[in-house]
């Protein structure tokens, strides 16, 4: 009886692991098809509101910053454009929903453009939709998704098209 239960648990664990691996491979392939770089990791710090350095037609192009420890062990400085979050409001100056719901330790799946910061740390931006433009390496059709308990990616938290007309 104990062997049967143990085999069942091992089989179930293996099935979950294979399913998660398949989901990750599928996400990575989708990201490549969108001309992006795929990244998964755990939030170490953030999210933090970063004031806009630029305005477009009077709309602040602020960001949300997250420090992420990626599966490759590196720490990445993630910059998410707030105008692509569904809860963005041009006035308040805070992390918009749904980005504000992210917490330390949450698992994320990202598709975007990597770069190196001035301090030498790796970074990623363009983790948002590209408003229907043809994806390019410098402007992928990206995403930022929370990974759920079953290791399945959730919805894109950076998919609002409300401000696409700015471009």
N, C-alpha and C positions, 0 to 999 in steps of 0.2 A: 504494500500500500504506500509506504513512504517513498519507495523508488518510483512508483507511478506518479505521485505528486511532484517529486523532484524533477522527473522527466518533463512533466507538464509545464512546470515553472520555467525550466531551461528552454523548452520549445517556445513558450510564450515570450520569454526575454529575447531569444534569437529572432523571432518574428518581428518584435518591436524594433530591435536593432537594425535588421535588414530593411524594414519599412522606413526608418529614419534615414538610413544611408541612401535608399532609393529616392526619398523626398529631397534630400540634400543634393544628390546628383542631378535631379530634375530641376531644382531651383538654380543650380550653378549653370546648367545648360541654357535655361531661360535667360539668365543674366548675360551670358556670352552672346546670345541671339539679340540682345538689346544693346550690344556694344559696351557692356559694363564689366567691372571686376566684382566677383562674388566674395563675400566675407560673412563669417558668422562669429559671434563672440558674446561675452558677458559684460554688462555695464559695470564699470568700476566706479564711475563718478558722474553725477549729473542726473537728469538734464538741467542745463543752465541756459538762461536767456542771454543772448549776445546782441547788444544794441546795433542798429543799422548803421552802416558806413555809407550806404547809398540809398537813394530814394528814386522810385520810378513812377512818374505821373502822380506824385504826392504820396505814394504807398511806401512805407518803410520796408526795406528788404533785410529784415533781421533774421537771426539764426538761432537754433537751439544747438548747444554743444554737449557732446557726450564723450567720455573717455571709455573706450572699449578694449578689453583684452580679447584679442582674436584667437581663433583656434590654432593659429600658427605661433602663439605665445607673445606676439608683439602687441604693444599698446597703440591704438589708433585714436586720433583726434577726429571725431565725427562731427561734421557741420551739416545740419539739416535746415533747409530753407523754410522758414515759418509760413510763407504765403501758400505753400502746398499742403499744409495741415488743415484738416476740415474745420477746426475751431479757431483759425486765425482771425484776429480782430486787429485792425491797423492801429487802434488807439492804446490799449492797455500796457504794452511793454512787459509782457510775461510769456513764459512758455505756453504755447497754445495746446488745447486738447486736440488730438489724443496723445500728443507727445508728452504732455504733463503727467500722464498716467504711468510713464515708465519709471522704474526704480532700480537702485543698486542691486545687482545680481540677476536681473532679467536677461534672458537670452534673446539675441537679435539676429536677424538675417538681413543683410544689406546688399544692394547692387548699386554701384556708383563708380566714381572716378577716384582713383588713389593719387596721392601727391605726397611730397615731403615738406614738412613745415620748416620754418626758418631755424628752429631749434634742433632739427634733424629727426624729429619724430615722424612717423607715418601718419597720414591723414586720409580721410575720404569725404568727398562732397558729391553733389549731384545725385543724392539718394532720393530722388523724386521723379515723378513723371516728366516727360518733356513736351507736353501739350500737343502731341500729334506730330511733332517734327521727326524727321528721319533720324534715328539714333546714330551717333558718331562716338568714337572713343573719347573725345573731349566733352561730349554731351550725351551720355547714355540715357535710355529710358529706364531710370532706376527705381529703387524702392527702399523702404525701411519697414520691416515687419517684426513683430514680436513672435517668438517661437513658443508654442503652447506646450502643455505638460506631455502630450503624446509626441513631442518633437516635430509637430507639424507647423509650418509657418502660417501666421494669421494674415489679416488684410494689410494692404499697404497703408501705412499711416501718413504717407506723403503723396496722396493721389488726388487732392482737391484741384479742380480745374477753374475755380472761381476767379483767379487772378491771371489766367493764361493770356488774357487780352493785353496784359502789360508788355508782352513780347510780340 
